[in-house]
Amino acid sequence: MNPDYRLQFEACGLRVSGVGDAGEIRIVEIPDHPFFVATLFLPQARSTAASPHPLLVGYAAAVVACREARTRLSLARP
């Protein structure tokens, strides 16, 4: 991501939550969204079944929570 646009990204609601060694933008997220994150890192490259990367664990937890919420809503409707 071009760092010249960082202020514009942030003004539109994106949060820069991770940078590289040289300060370049590597992770952005939408703070009010249950799970929106974009990353230029490759968390799956260091993730294993025995030691999953925290980003992947968080994504899986968000998927489960979303599914459970949708199930509760569908059960509550007549």
PDB file of N, CA, C and O in Angstrom:
ATOM      1  N   MET A   1       0.846  -1.176   0.000  1.00  0.00           N
ATOM      2  CA  MET A   1       0.000   0.000   0.000  1.00  0.00           C
ATOM      3  C   MET A   1       0.882   1.227   0.000  1.00  0.00           C
ATOM      4  O   MET A   1       1.868   1.316   0.732  1.00  0.00           O
ATOM      5  N   ASN A   2       0.510   2.142  -0.819  1.00  0.00           N
ATOM      6  CA  ASN A   2       1.273   3.372  -0.931  1.00  0.00           C
ATOM      7  C   ASN A   2       1.087   4.208   0.344  1.00  0.00           C
ATOM      8  O   ASN A   2      -0.035   4.599   0.664  1.00  0.00           O
ATOM      9  N   PRO A   3       2.174   4.482   1.069  1.00  0.00           N
ATOM     10  CA  PRO A   3       2.053   5.241   2.323  1.00  0.00           C
ATOM     11  C   PRO A   3       1.553   6.665   2.117  1.00  0.00           C
ATOM     12  O   PRO A   3       1.096   7.302   3.066  1.00  0.00           O
ATOM     13  N   ASP A   4       1.636   7.173   0.885  1.00  0.00           N
ATOM     14  CA  ASP A   4       1.132   8.519   0.617  1.00  0.00           C
ATOM     15  C   ASP A   4      -0.379   8.614   0.842  1.00  0.00           C
ATOM     16  O   ASP A   4      -0.917   9.708   1.011  1.00  0.00           O
ATOM     17  N   TYR A   5      -1.056   7.476   0.843  1.00  0.00           N
ATOM     18  CA  TYR A   5      -2.509   7.454   1.008  1.00  0.00           C
ATOM     19  C   TYR A   5      -2.962   7.075   2.423  1.00  0.00           C
ATOM     20  O   TYR A   5      -4.159   6.929   2.671  1.00  0.00           O
ATOM     21  N   ARG A   6      -2.026   6.919   3.334  1.00  0.00           N
ATOM     22  CA  ARG A   6      -2.378   6.464   4.682  1.00  0.00           C
ATOM     23  C   ARG A   6      -3.433   7.365   5.343  1.00  0.00           C
ATOM     24  O   ARG A   6      -4.403   6.859   5.908  1.00  0.00           O
ATOM     25  N   LEU A   7      -3.257   8.668   5.281  1.00  0.00           N
ATOM     26  CA  LEU A   7      -4.219   9.581   5.909  1.00  0.00           C
ATOM     27  C   LEU A   7      -5.600   9.447   5.281  1.00  0.00           C
ATOM     28  O   LEU A   7      -6.607   9.537   5.983  1.00  0.00           O
ATOM     29  N   GLN A   8      -5.661   9.234   3.979  1.00  0.00           N
ATOM     30  CA  GLN A   8      -6.950   9.053   3.310  1.00  0.00           C
ATOM     31  C   GLN A   8      -7.606   7.744   3.734  1.00  0.00           C
ATOM     32  O   GLN A   8      -8.815   7.700   3.964  1.00  0.00           O
ATOM     33  N   PHE A   9      -6.815   6.681   3.838  1.00  0.00           N
ATOM     34  CA  PHE A   9      -7.354   5.393   4.310  1.00  0.00           C
ATOM     35  C   PHE A   9      -7.954   5.555   5.709  1.00  0.00           C
ATOM     36  O   PHE A   9      -9.073   5.117   5.978  1.00  0.00           O
ATOM     37  N   GLU A  10      -7.187   6.192   6.584  1.00  0.00           N
ATOM     38  CA  GLU A  10      -7.638   6.369   7.961  1.00  0.00           C
ATOM     39  C   GLU A  10      -8.859   7.287   8.032  1.00  0.00           C
ATOM     40  O   GLU A  10      -9.752   7.061   8.848  1.00  0.00           O
ATOM     41  N   ALA A  11      -8.907   8.308   7.195  1.00  0.00           N
ATOM     42  CA  ALA A  11     -10.053   9.221   7.184  1.00  0.00           C
ATOM     43  C   ALA A  11     -11.331   8.510   6.734  1.00  0.00           C
ATOM     44  O   ALA A  11     -12.434   8.920   7.095  1.00  0.00           O
ATOM     45  N   CYS A  12     -11.178   7.456   5.956  1.00  0.00           N
ATOM     46  CA  CYS A  12     -12.337   6.682   5.472  1.00  0.00           C
ATOM     47  C   CYS A  12     -12.709   5.551   6.420  1.00  0.00           C
ATOM     48  O   CYS A  12     -13.634   4.793   6.127  1.00  0.00           O
ATOM     49  N   GLY A  13     -12.021   5.415   7.543  1.00  0.00           N
ATOM     50  CA  GLY A  13     -12.397   4.424   8.534  1.00  0.00           C
ATOM     51  C   GLY A  13     -11.475   3.233   8.673  1.00  0.00           C
ATOM     52  O   GLY A  13     -11.661   2.424   9.582  1.00  0.00           O
ATOM     53  N   LEU A  14     -10.486   3.096   7.803  1.00  0.00           N
ATOM     54  CA  LEU A  14      -9.534   2.000   7.969  1.00  0.00           C
ATOM     55  C   LEU A  14      -8.541   2.346   9.073  1.00  0.00           C
ATOM     56  O   LEU A  14      -8.117   3.493   9.208  1.00  0.00           O
ATOM     57  N   ARG A  15      -8.182   1.345   9.851  1.00  0.00           N
ATOM     58  CA  ARG A  15      -7.158   1.532  10.880  1.00  0.00           C
ATOM     59  C   ARG A  15      -5.913   0.776  10.428  1.00  0.00           C
ATOM     60  O   ARG A  15      -5.980  -0.411  10.107  1.00  0.00           O
ATOM     61  N   VAL A  16      -4.793   1.462  10.406  1.00  0.00           N
ATOM     62  CA  VAL A  16      -3.526   0.797  10.132  1.00  0.00           C
ATOM     63  C   VAL A  16      -3.090   0.160  11.438  1.00  0.00           C
ATOM     64  O   VAL A  16      -2.781   0.858  12.404  1.00  0.00           O
ATOM     65  N   SER A  17      -3.066  -1.161  11.467  1.00  0.00           N
ATOM     66  CA  SER A  17      -2.765  -1.858  12.724  1.00  0.00           C
ATOM     67  C   SER A  17      -1.490  -2.689  12.655  1.00  0.00           C
ATOM     68  O   SER A  17      -1.162  -3.408  13.599  1.00  0.00           O
ATOM     69  N   GLY A  18      -0.780  -2.592  11.553  1.00  0.00           N
ATOM     70  CA  GLY A  18       0.490  -3.290  11.452  1.00  0.00           C
ATOM     71  C   GLY A  18       1.343  -2.678  10.362  1.00  0.00           C
ATOM     72  O   GLY A  18       0.858  -2.352   9.278  1.00  0.00           O
ATOM     73  N   VAL A  19       2.617  -2.528  10.664  1.00  0.00           N
ATOM     74  CA  VAL A  19       3.550  -1.974   9.686  1.00  0.00           C
ATOM     75  C   VAL A  19       4.780  -2.872   9.619  1.00  0.00           C
ATOM     76  O   VAL A  19       5.068  -3.623  10.552  1.00  0.00           O
ATOM     77  N   GLY A  20       5.495  -2.785   8.509  1.00  0.00           N
ATOM     78  CA  GLY A  20       6.723  -3.547   8.332  1.00  0.00           C
ATOM     79  C   GLY A  20       7.901  -2.858   8.990  1.00  0.00           C
ATOM     80  O   GLY A  20       7.751  -1.819   9.633  1.00  0.00           O
ATOM     81  N   ASP A  21       9.061  -3.440   8.823  1.00  0.00           N
ATOM     82  CA  ASP A  21      10.277  -2.903   9.442  1.00  0.00           C
ATOM     83  C   ASP A  21      10.604  -1.485   8.984  1.00  0.00           C
ATOM     84  O   ASP A  21      11.183  -0.703   9.738  1.00  0.00           O
ATOM     85  N   ALA A  22      10.236  -1.159   7.757  1.00  0.00           N
ATOM     86  CA  ALA A  22      10.528   0.168   7.216  1.00  0.00           C
ATOM     87  C   ALA A  22       9.341   1.121   7.379  1.00  0.00           C
ATOM     88  O   ALA A  22       9.342   2.214   6.812  1.00  0.00           O
ATOM     89  N   GLY A  23       8.329   0.713   8.150  1.00  0.00           N
ATOM     90  CA  GLY A  23       7.170   1.561   8.389  1.00  0.00           C
ATOM     91  C   GLY A  23       6.087   1.461   7.334  1.00  0.00           C
ATOM     92  O   GLY A  23       5.106   2.202   7.381  1.00  0.00           O
ATOM     93  N   GLU A  24       6.252   0.552   6.381  1.00  0.00           N
ATOM     94  CA  GLU A  24       5.249   0.404   5.331  1.00  0.00           C
ATOM     95  C   GLU A  24       3.994  -0.285   5.880  1.00  0.00           C
ATOM     96  O   GLU A  24       4.076  -1.143   6.759  1.00  0.00           O
ATOM     97  N   ILE A  25       2.849   0.103   5.350  1.00  0.00           N
ATOM     98  CA  ILE A  25       1.566  -0.451   5.803  1.00  0.00           C
ATOM     99  C   ILE A  25       1.496  -1.928   5.435  1.00  0.00           C
ATOM    100  O   ILE A  25       1.675  -2.293   4.273  1.00  0.00           O
ATOM    101  N   ARG A  26       1.236  -2.776   6.429  1.00  0.00           N
ATOM    102  CA  ARG A  26       1.149  -4.222   6.195  1.00  0.00           C
ATOM    103  C   ARG A  26      -0.201  -4.801   6.628  1.00  0.00           C
ATOM    104  O   ARG A  26      -0.612  -5.842   6.115  1.00  0.00           O
ATOM    105  N   ILE A  27      -0.900  -4.140   7.567  1.00  0.00           N
ATOM    106  CA  ILE A  27      -2.197  -4.637   8.033  1.00  0.00           C
ATOM    107  C   ILE A  27      -3.141  -3.458   8.201  1.00  0.00           C
ATOM    108  O   ILE A  27      -2.773  -2.437   8.783  1.00  0.00           O
ATOM    109  N   VAL A  28      -4.363  -3.599   7.689  1.00  0.00           N
ATOM    110  CA  VAL A  28      -5.424  -2.620   7.927  1.00  0.00           C
ATOM    111  C   VAL A  28      -6.658  -3.371   8.413  1.00  0.00           C
ATOM    112  O   VAL A  28      -6.840  -4.553   8.123  1.00  0.00           O
ATOM    113  N   GLU A  29      -7.492  -2.665   9.153  1.00  0.00           N
ATOM    114  CA  GLU A  29      -8.734  -3.263   9.630  1.00  0.00           C
ATOM    115  C   GLU A  29      -9.814  -2.200   9.706  1.00  0.00           C
ATOM    116  O   GLU A  29      -9.530  -1.003   9.699  1.00  0.00           O
ATOM    117  N   ILE A  30     -11.054  -2.654   9.779  1.00  0.00           N
ATOM    118  CA  ILE A  30     -12.192  -1.772  10.011  1.00  0.00           C
ATOM    119  C   ILE A  30     -12.603  -1.997  11.462  1.00  0.00           C
ATOM    120  O   ILE A  30     -13.116  -3.065  11.794  1.00  0.00           O
ATOM    121  N   PRO A  31     -12.389  -1.016  12.329  1.00  0.00           N
ATOM    122  CA  PRO A  31     -12.599  -1.210  13.767  1.00  0.00           C
ATOM    123  C   PRO A  31     -14.003  -1.670  14.170  1.00  0.00           C
ATOM    124  O   PRO A  31     -14.137  -2.481  15.087  1.00  0.00           O
ATOM    125  N   ASP A  32     -15.041  -1.176  13.512  1.00  0.00           N
ATOM    126  CA  ASP A  32     -16.408  -1.512  13.921  1.00  0.00           C
ATOM    127  C   ASP A  32     -16.950  -2.783  13.281  1.00  0.00           C
ATOM    128  O   ASP A  32     -18.103  -3.146  13.513  1.00  0.00           O
ATOM    129  N   HIS A  33     -16.147  -3.454  12.491  1.00  0.00           N
ATOM    130  CA  HIS A  33     -16.590  -4.677  11.818  1.00  0.00           C
ATOM    131  C   HIS A  33     -16.188  -5.877  12.673  1.00  0.00           C
ATOM    132  O   HIS A  33     -15.105  -5.869  13.260  1.00  0.00           O
ATOM    133  N   PRO A  34     -17.039  -6.921  12.761  1.00  0.00           N
ATOM    134  CA  PRO A  34     -16.704  -8.074  13.602  1.00  0.00           C
ATOM    135  C   PRO A  34     -15.372  -8.727  13.229  1.00  0.00           C
ATOM    136  O   PRO A  34     -14.641  -9.192  14.104  1.00  0.00           O
ATOM    137  N   PHE A  35     -15.059  -8.760  11.942  1.00  0.00           N
ATOM    138  CA  PHE A  35     -13.767  -9.319  11.547  1.00  0.00           C
ATOM    139  C   PHE A  35     -13.467  -8.898  10.123  1.00  0.00           C
ATOM    140  O   PHE A  35     -13.761  -9.626   9.175  1.00  0.00           O
ATOM    141  N   PHE A  36     -12.885  -7.731   9.978  1.00  0.00           N
ATOM    142  CA  PHE A  36     -12.381  -7.303   8.679  1.00  0.00           C
ATOM    143  C   PHE A  36     -10.934  -6.930   8.888  1.00  0.00           C
ATOM    144  O   PHE A  36     -10.616  -5.985   9.610  1.00  0.00           O
ATOM    145  N   VAL A  37     -10.079  -7.669   8.260  1.00  0.00           N
ATOM    146  CA  VAL A  37      -8.654  -7.389   8.320  1.00  0.00           C
ATOM    147  C   VAL A  37      -8.059  -7.737   6.967  1.00  0.00           C
ATOM    148  O   VAL A  37      -8.415  -8.749   6.363  1.00  0.00           O
ATOM    149  N   ALA A  38      -7.165  -6.908   6.504  1.00  0.00           N
ATOM    150  CA  ALA A  38      -6.430  -7.176   5.278  1.00  0.00           C
ATOM    151  C   ALA A  38      -4.952  -7.131   5.632  1.00  0.00           C
ATOM    152  O   ALA A  38      -4.490  -6.202   6.294  1.00  0.00           O
ATOM    153  N   THR A  39      -4.227  -8.123   5.194  1.00  0.00           N
ATOM    154  CA  THR A  39      -2.822  -8.195   5.554  1.00  0.00           C
ATOM    155  C   THR A  39      -1.958  -8.576   4.365  1.00  0.00           C
ATOM    156  O   THR A  39      -2.368  -9.347   3.497  1.00  0.00           O
ATOM    157  N   LEU A  40      -0.779  -8.032   4.344  1.00  0.00           N
ATOM    158  CA  LEU A  40       0.214  -8.418   3.348  1.00  0.00           C
ATOM    159  C   LEU A  40       1.179  -9.447   3.930  1.00  0.00           C
ATOM    160  O   LEU A  40       2.062  -9.940   3.228  1.00  0.00           O
ATOM    161  N   PHE A  41       1.013  -9.770   5.205  1.00  0.00           N
ATOM    162  CA  PHE A  41       1.775 -10.854   5.815  1.00  0.00           C
ATOM    163  C   PHE A  41       1.138 -12.178   5.378  1.00  0.00           C
ATOM    164  O   PHE A  41       0.001 -12.186   4.905  1.00  0.00           O
ATOM    165  N   LEU A  42       1.834 -13.262   5.524  1.00  0.00           N
ATOM    166  CA  LEU A  42       1.305 -14.584   5.187  1.00  0.00           C
ATOM    167  C   LEU A  42       1.232 -15.433   6.453  1.00  0.00           C
ATOM    168  O   LEU A  42       2.104 -16.270   6.685  1.00  0.00           O
ATOM    169  N   PRO A  43       0.189 -15.224   7.283  1.00  0.00           N
ATOM    170  CA  PRO A  43       0.126 -15.955   8.552  1.00  0.00           C
ATOM    171  C   PRO A  43       0.066 -17.462   8.369  1.00  0.00           C
ATOM    172  O   PRO A  43       0.533 -18.205   9.233  1.00  0.00           O
ATOM    173  N   GLN A  44      -0.497 -17.926   7.264  1.00  0.00           N
ATOM    174  CA  GLN A  44      -0.603 -19.359   7.047  1.00  0.00           C
ATOM    175  C   GLN A  44       0.769 -20.017   6.821  1.00  0.00           C
ATOM    176  O   GLN A  44       0.910 -21.229   6.985  1.00  0.00           O
ATOM    177  N   ALA A  45       1.762 -19.226   6.451  1.00  0.00           N
ATOM    178  CA  ALA A  45       3.085 -19.781   6.188  1.00  0.00           C
ATOM    179  C   ALA A  45       3.745 -20.325   7.459  1.00  0.00           C
ATOM    180  O   ALA A  45       4.552 -21.252   7.393  1.00  0.00           O
ATOM    181  N   ARG A  46       3.404 -19.753   8.604  1.00  0.00           N
ATOM    182  CA  ARG A  46       4.002 -20.202   9.873  1.00  0.00           C
ATOM    183  C   ARG A  46       2.995 -20.918  10.764  1.00  0.00           C
ATOM    184  O   ARG A  46       3.301 -21.252  11.909  1.00  0.00           O
ATOM    185  N   SER A  47       1.821 -21.150  10.252  1.00  0.00           N
ATOM    186  CA  SER A  47       0.762 -21.776  11.037  1.00  0.00           C
ATOM    187  C   SER A  47       0.794 -23.291  10.854  1.00  0.00           C
ATOM    188  O   SER A  47       1.007 -23.795   9.751  1.00  0.00           O
ATOM    189  N   THR A  48       0.580 -23.998  11.945  1.00  0.00           N
ATOM    190  CA  THR A  48       0.460 -25.461  11.888  1.00  0.00           C
ATOM    191  C   THR A  48      -0.779 -25.857  12.682  1.00  0.00           C
ATOM    192  O   THR A  48      -1.335 -25.044  13.420  1.00  0.00           O
ATOM    193  N   ALA A  49      -1.204 -27.087  12.531  1.00  0.00           N
ATOM    194  CA  ALA A  49      -2.360 -27.565  13.297  1.00  0.00           C
ATOM    195  C   ALA A  49      -2.073 -27.520  14.795  1.00  0.00           C
ATOM    196  O   ALA A  49      -2.971 -27.244  15.590  1.00  0.00           O
ATOM    197  N   ALA A  50      -0.854 -27.784  15.175  1.00  0.00           N
ATOM    198  CA  ALA A  50      -0.486 -27.774  16.593  1.00  0.00           C
ATOM    199  C   ALA A  50      -0.301 -26.355  17.140  1.00  0.00           C
ATOM    200  O   ALA A  50      -0.474 -26.115  18.335  1.00  0.00           O
ATOM    201  N   SER A  51       0.048 -25.430  16.262  1.00  0.00           N
ATOM    202  CA  SER A  51       0.294 -24.055  16.688  1.00  0.00           C
ATOM    203  C   SER A  51      -0.226 -23.087  15.616  1.00  0.00           C
ATOM    204  O   SER A  51       0.555 -22.510  14.860  1.00  0.00           O
ATOM    205  N   PRO A  52      -1.560 -22.917  15.560  1.00  0.00           N
ATOM    206  CA  PRO A  52      -2.126 -22.035  14.539  1.00  0.00           C
ATOM    207  C   PRO A  52      -1.790 -20.569  14.812  1.00  0.00           C
ATOM    208  O   PRO A  52      -1.646 -20.155  15.963  1.00  0.00           O
ATOM    209  N   HIS A  53      -1.669 -19.805  13.751  1.00  0.00           N
ATOM    210  CA  HIS A  53      -1.368 -18.377  13.879  1.00  0.00           C
ATOM    211  C   HIS A  53      -2.568 -17.677  14.530  1.00  0.00           C
ATOM    212  O   HIS A  53      -3.709 -18.001  14.199  1.00  0.00           O
ATOM    213  N   PRO A  54      -2.343 -16.728  15.442  1.00  0.00           N
ATOM    214  CA  PRO A  54      -3.448 -16.033  16.116  1.00  0.00           C
ATOM    215  C   PRO A  54      -4.438 -15.364  15.160  1.00  0.00           C
ATOM    216  O   PRO A  54      -5.629 -15.300  15.466  1.00  0.00           O
ATOM    217  N   LEU A  55      -3.983 -14.871  14.025  1.00  0.00           N
ATOM    218  CA  LEU A  55      -4.894 -14.258  13.063  1.00  0.00           C
ATOM    219  C   LEU A  55      -5.874 -15.293  12.512  1.00  0.00           C
ATOM    220  O   LEU A  55      -7.056 -15.000  12.334  1.00  0.00           O
ATOM    221  N   LEU A  56      -5.386 -16.487  12.245  1.00  0.00           N
ATOM    222  CA  LEU A  56      -6.258 -17.554  11.734  1.00  0.00           C
ATOM    223  C   LEU A  56      -7.206 -18.056  12.819  1.00  0.00           C
ATOM    224  O   LEU A  56      -8.360 -18.374  12.533  1.00  0.00           O
ATOM    225  N   VAL A  57      -6.735 -18.129  14.044  1.00  0.00           N
ATOM    226  CA  VAL A  57      -7.599 -18.525  15.166  1.00  0.00           C
ATOM    227  C   VAL A  57      -8.710 -17.494  15.349  1.00  0.00           C
ATOM    228  O   VAL A  57      -9.869 -17.856  15.554  1.00  0.00           O
ATOM    229  N   GLY A  58      -8.357 -16.211  15.274  1.00  0.00           N
ATOM    230  CA  GLY A  58      -9.349 -15.149  15.405  1.00  0.00           C
ATOM    231  C   GLY A  58     -10.374 -15.185  14.297  1.00  0.00           C
ATOM    232  O   GLY A  58     -11.562 -14.974  14.541  1.00  0.00           O
ATOM    233  N   TYR A  59      -9.930 -15.449  13.078  1.00  0.00           N
ATOM    234  CA  TYR A  59     -10.854 -15.534  11.952  1.00  0.00           C
ATOM    235  C   TYR A  59     -11.819 -16.703  12.146  1.00  0.00           C
ATOM    236  O   TYR A  59     -13.023 -16.550  11.942  1.00  0.00           O
ATOM    237  N   ALA A  60     -11.307 -17.849  12.532  1.00  0.00           N
ATOM    238  CA  ALA A  60     -12.175 -19.008  12.756  1.00  0.00           C
ATOM    239  C   ALA A  60     -13.180 -18.726  13.871  1.00  0.00           C
ATOM    240  O   ALA A  60     -14.346 -19.107  13.757  1.00  0.00           O
ATOM    241  N   ALA A  61     -12.753 -18.073  14.935  1.00  0.00           N
ATOM    242  CA  ALA A  61     -13.661 -17.735  16.035  1.00  0.00           C
ATOM    243  C   ALA A  61     -14.742 -16.756  15.563  1.00  0.00           C
ATOM    244  O   ALA A  61     -15.898 -16.874  15.967  1.00  0.00           O
ATOM    245  N   ALA A  62     -14.374 -15.793  14.713  1.00  0.00           N
ATOM    246  CA  ALA A  62     -15.355 -14.840  14.195  1.00  0.00           C
ATOM    247  C   ALA A  62     -16.378 -15.540  13.305  1.00  0.00           C
ATOM    248  O   ALA A  62     -17.560 -15.199  13.336  1.00  0.00           O
ATOM    249  N   VAL A  63     -15.934 -16.512  12.514  1.00  0.00           N
ATOM    250  CA  VAL A  63     -16.852 -17.275  11.659  1.00  0.00           C
ATOM    251  C   VAL A  63     -17.854 -18.045  12.511  1.00  0.00           C
ATOM    252  O   VAL A  63     -19.052 -18.034  12.227  1.00  0.00           O
ATOM    253  N   VAL A  64     -17.366 -18.711  13.553  1.00  0.00           N
ATOM    254  CA  VAL A  64     -18.243 -19.476  14.446  1.00  0.00           C
ATOM    255  C   VAL A  64     -19.237 -18.547  15.134  1.00  0.00           C
ATOM    256  O   VAL A  64     -20.426 -18.860  15.203  1.00  0.00           O
ATOM    257  N   ALA A  65     -18.768 -17.415  15.640  1.00  0.00           N
ATOM    258  CA  ALA A  65     -19.654 -16.467  16.330  1.00  0.00           C
ATOM    259  C   ALA A  65     -20.725 -15.934  15.378  1.00  0.00           C
ATOM    260  O   ALA A  65     -21.884 -15.793  15.768  1.00  0.00           O
ATOM    261  N   CYS A  66     -20.352 -15.644  14.152  1.00  0.00           N
ATOM    262  CA  CYS A  66     -21.319 -15.145  13.167  1.00  0.00           C
ATOM    263  C   CYS A  66     -22.369 -16.213  12.869  1.00  0.00           C
ATOM    264  O   CYS A  66     -23.562 -15.919  12.799  1.00  0.00           O
ATOM    265  N   ARG A  67     -21.922 -17.434  12.697  1.00  0.00           N
ATOM    266  CA  ARG A  67     -22.860 -18.529  12.416  1.00  0.00           C
ATOM    267  C   ARG A  67     -23.806 -18.758  13.583  1.00  0.00           C
ATOM    268  O   ARG A  67     -25.000 -18.977  13.382  1.00  0.00           O
ATOM    269  N   GLU A  68     -23.282 -18.711  14.793  1.00  0.00           N
ATOM    270  CA  GLU A  68     -24.134 -18.895  15.976  1.00  0.00           C
ATOM    271  C   GLU A  68     -25.153 -17.766  16.092  1.00  0.00           C
ATOM    272  O   GLU A  68     -26.309 -18.013  16.436  1.00  0.00           O
ATOM    273  N   ALA A  69     -24.744 -16.539  15.811  1.00  0.00           N
ATOM    274  CA  ALA A  69     -25.668 -15.402  15.869  1.00  0.00           C
ATOM    275  C   ALA A  69     -26.772 -15.548  14.825  1.00  0.00           C
ATOM    276  O   ALA A  69     -27.937 -15.271  15.108  1.00  0.00           O
ATOM    277  N   ARG A  70     -26.412 -15.977  13.634  1.00  0.00           N
ATOM    278  CA  ARG A  70     -27.417 -16.176  12.587  1.00  0.00           C
ATOM    279  C   ARG A  70     -28.373 -17.302  12.949  1.00  0.00           C
ATOM    280  O   ARG A  70     -29.568 -17.218  12.666  1.00  0.00           O
ATOM    281  N   THR A  71     -27.862 -18.344  13.564  1.00  0.00           N
ATOM    282  CA  THR A  71     -28.713 -19.451  13.994  1.00  0.00           C
ATOM    283  C   THR A  71     -29.696 -18.980  15.052  1.00  0.00           C
ATOM    284  O   THR A  71     -30.880 -19.308  14.988  1.00  0.00           O
ATOM    285  N   ARG A  72     -29.212 -18.204  16.037  1.00  0.00           N
ATOM    286  CA  ARG A  72     -30.098 -17.680  17.078  1.00  0.00           C
ATOM    287  C   ARG A  72     -31.191 -16.808  16.474  1.00  0.00           C
ATOM    288  O   ARG A  72     -32.349 -16.896  16.881  1.00  0.00           O
ATOM    289  N   LEU A  73     -30.833 -15.966  15.506  1.00  0.00           N
ATOM    290  CA  LEU A  73     -31.823 -15.109  14.855  1.00  0.00           C
ATOM    291  C   LEU A  73     -32.862 -15.918  14.089  1.00  0.00           C
ATOM    292  O   LEU A  73     -34.051 -15.605  14.133  1.00  0.00           O
ATOM    293  N   SER A  74     -32.419 -16.951  13.392  1.00  0.00           N
ATOM    294  CA  SER A  74     -33.382 -17.748  12.613  1.00  0.00           C
ATOM    295  C   SER A  74     -34.306 -18.553  13.534  1.00  0.00           C
ATOM    296  O   SER A  74     -35.465 -18.782  13.190  1.00  0.00           O
ATOM    297  N   LEU A  75     -33.813 -18.979  14.684  1.00  0.00           N
ATOM    298  CA  LEU A  75     -34.652 -19.716  15.643  1.00  0.00           C
ATOM    299  C   LEU A  75     -35.652 -18.789  16.336  1.00  0.00           C
ATOM    300  O   LEU A  75     -36.726 -19.229  16.745  1.00  0.00           O
ATOM    301  N   ALA A  76     -35.302 -17.516  16.467  1.00  0.00           N
ATOM    302  CA  ALA A  76     -36.163 -16.555  17.151  1.00  0.00           C
ATOM    303  C   ALA A  76     -37.307 -16.081  16.268  1.00  0.00           C
ATOM    304  O   ALA A  76     -38.310 -15.574  16.770  1.00  0.00           O
ATOM    305  N   ARG A  77     -37.167 -16.239  14.981  1.00  0.00           N
ATOM    306  CA  ARG A  77     -38.237 -15.802  14.053  1.00  0.00           C
ATOM    307  C   ARG A  77     -39.341 -16.839  14.006  1.00  0.00           C
ATOM    308  O   ARG A  77     -39.086 -18.042  14.040  1.00  0.00           O
ATOM    309  N   PRO A  78     -40.580 -16.351  13.927  1.00  0.00           N
ATOM    310  CA  PRO A  78     -41.719 -17.306  13.854  1.00  0.00           C
ATOM    311  C   PRO A  78     -41.813 -18.020  12.530  1.00  0.00           C
ATOM    312  O   PRO A  78     -42.710 -18.840  12.333  1.00  0.00           O
TER     313      PRO A  78
END
